[in-house]
Amino acid sequence: MTSTEPATPRQTRQRAEIRQAAEALATFATAQEIHDQLRHQGSGVGLATVYRTLQSMAASGELDAIRTPDGHTAYRTCSPG
């Protein structure tokens, strides 16, 4: 049997680091900008991991996502309430 409920995303170190970086930027930021923030902090999280994690977090409602005029997706943390 298969469950009809979506699986809860794994809470990994990389996911926590990406969320903290998005929160620190406090505005909409692209995956590249968030990755740059992580690298500046000394993180070894790869760019592909940042892209996948941001897409997953947006799909689960943890982040807001918009399309920028130049065609990139930008993300920010959702505000409470």
Secondary structure, DSSP 8 states (H G I E B T S, - for coil): ---SS-------HHHHHHHHHHHHH-S-EEHHHHHHHHHHTT----HHHHHHHHHHHHHTTSEEEEE-TTS-EEEEE----
